[in-house]
Amino acid sequence: MIKHCPNCQAEIEEAFEMCWNCCYSFTEERVIETGEARPGVRNINCLRCNIPLVFSGNFKFHEGVRTGVLGNLFELFVNRESFDLYICPKCGKVEFFTPLI
């Protein structure tokens, strides 16, 4: 599902909490300056553009597929991983990192 950023009208996937184009935060309902520090968020520069990457949130992924009636039961036996997602606001490069805990 697609939603639109209220600040720049860019198309954003429903799962993202921040606009990749203008750094508008849907949870805080404002544009986040890239220099603002948040707990557990790294200060990482894009390898291509050398500008700060924008933290987009923590996403959980798993291996396998849900199959048939017992699909949810099989979810107990799949490998699950959690990653922090960072996006370059200039070139759109996406980087995954393990969460800081």
KENUDO-113873 format. One record per residue: residue in three letters; x, y, z of N, C-alpha, C, O in turn. Coordinates in steps of 0.2 Angstrom, whole numbers, plus 5000, padded with zeros to 4 digits. Layout:
<nutis>
ALAXYZXYZXYZXYZ;...
</nutis>
This chain:
<nutis>
MET500449945000500050005000500450065000501050065003;ILE500250114997500650174996500350234999499650244999;LYS500750275003500450345006500850395003501350385000;HIS500550455003500950515001501150565007500850575012;CYS501750585006502050635011501650695011501550725005;PRO501450725017501050785017501550845015501250905014;ASN502150835016502650895015502850905008502850955005;CYS503050845004503250854997502850814992503050814986;GLN502350774995501950734990502250674987501950644982;ALA502850654990503150594987502750534989502450534994;GLU502850484985502450414986502950374991503550364990;ILE502650354997503050315002502650255003502050255004;GLU503050205004502750135006502450145013502750175017;GLU501950105014501550115021501950095027501850125032;ALA502450055026502850025032503350085034503650075040;PHE503550125030504050175032503750235036503250255035;GLU504150255041503950305046504250375044504050425047;MET504650375038504950445036504950445029505050395025;CYS504850505026504950515019505650515017506050545020;TRP505750475012506450465009506650535005507250545005;ASN506150575003506350634999506450695003506950735002;CYS506050705009506150775012506250765020506350805024;CYS506350695022506450685029505850695034505950715040;TYR505250695031504650715035504550645039504450595036;SER504450655046504250605050503550595051503250645053;PHE503250535049502550525050502350515057501750535059;THR502850495061502650485069502650555072502250565077;GLU503150595070503250655074502850715070502850775073;GLU502650705064502250745060502650815059502350865060;ARG503350805057503750865056504350835052504450785052;VAL504650885048505250875045505850865050505950905054;ILE506250815049506750795054507450825051507550805045;GLU507750865054508450885052508950825052508950795057;THR509350815047509750755047510350765053510650715055;GLY510450815056510950825061510650815068511050805073;GLU509950805069509650785075509850715078509750675074;ALA510050715084510250645086509650615090509250655093;ARG509550555089509050515093509350455096509850425093;PRO509150435102509450375105509450315101508850295098;GLY509950275100510050215097510050225089510050175085;VAL510150285087510250305080510950325078511250365082;ARG511250295073511950305071511950365067511550385063;ASN512550395067512750455063513150425057513750415058;ILE512850405051513250375046513150415040512550435038;ASN513650425036513650455030513550405024513850355024;CYS513250435018513150395012513850385009514250435009;LEU513950325007514650305004514750344997515250354995;ARG514150354994514150384987514150464988514550494984;CYS513750494992513550564992513950594998514050654998;ASN514150565003514450585009514050635012514250685015;ILE513350625013512950665017512650615022512650555021;PRO512350635027512050595032511450555030511050575027;LEU511450485032510950445030510350455035510550475041;VAL509750445033509150465037508950395040508850345036;PHE508850395046508550335050507850325048507450375049;SER507650265045506950255043506550215048505950215047;GLY506850175052506550135057506850065057507350055054;ASN506550025062506749965063506249915060505649925061;PHE506549865056506049825052506249755054506849735054;LYS505749705054505849635056505749595049505249605046;PHE506249555048506149505042506149435044506449425050;HIS505949395040505949325042506049285035505849305030;GLU506349225036506449175031505849135030505449115035;GLY505649105024505049065023504449095021504449165021;VAL503949055020503349085018502749055022502849005025;ARG502249085022501649065026501249015021501049035015;THR501148955023500848905018500248875022500248845027;GLY499748875018499048845020498848865027498948915029;VAL498448815030498048835036498548835042498448875047;LEU499048795042499548795047500148845046500648845050;GLY500048895042500548945040500848985047501448995047;ASN500349005051500549045057500948995062501349025066;LEU500748935062501148885066501848875064502248875068;PHE501948875057502648875055503048935056503648935056;GLU502748995058503049055059503549045065503949085066;LEU503348995070503748985076504448955074504848965079;PHE504548925068505148895067505548925062506048895059;VAL505348985060505749025055506349065058506249085064;ASN506849085054507349125057507149195056506949215050;ARG507149235061506949305061507449355063507949335067;GLU507549405059508049455060507749525060507249535057;SER508049565064507849635065508449685062509049675064;PHE508249735058508749775055508549845056507949865055;ASP509049895057508849965056508949985049509449965046;LEU508550025046508550045039508750115039508450165042;TYR509250135035509450205034509450215026509550175022;ILE509250275024509150295017509450365016509450405020;CYS509850365010510150425008509650475005509250445000;PRO509450535008508950575005509150604998508750624994;LYS509750594996509950624989509950564984509650574979;CYS510250514985510350464979509850404980509750364976;GLY509550394986509050344988509350274990509050224991;LYS510050274991510350214993510050195000509950235004;VAL509950125001509750095007510250055010510550015007;GLU510350065017510850025020510449995026510050025029;PHE510649925028510349895033510949885039511549865037;PHE510749895045511249885050510849845056510249855057;THR511249805060510949775066510849825071511249875071;PRO510249825075510049875079510649885085510949835087;LEU510649945087511049955093510749935099510249975101;ILE510949885103510549865109511049855114510949835120;
</nutis>
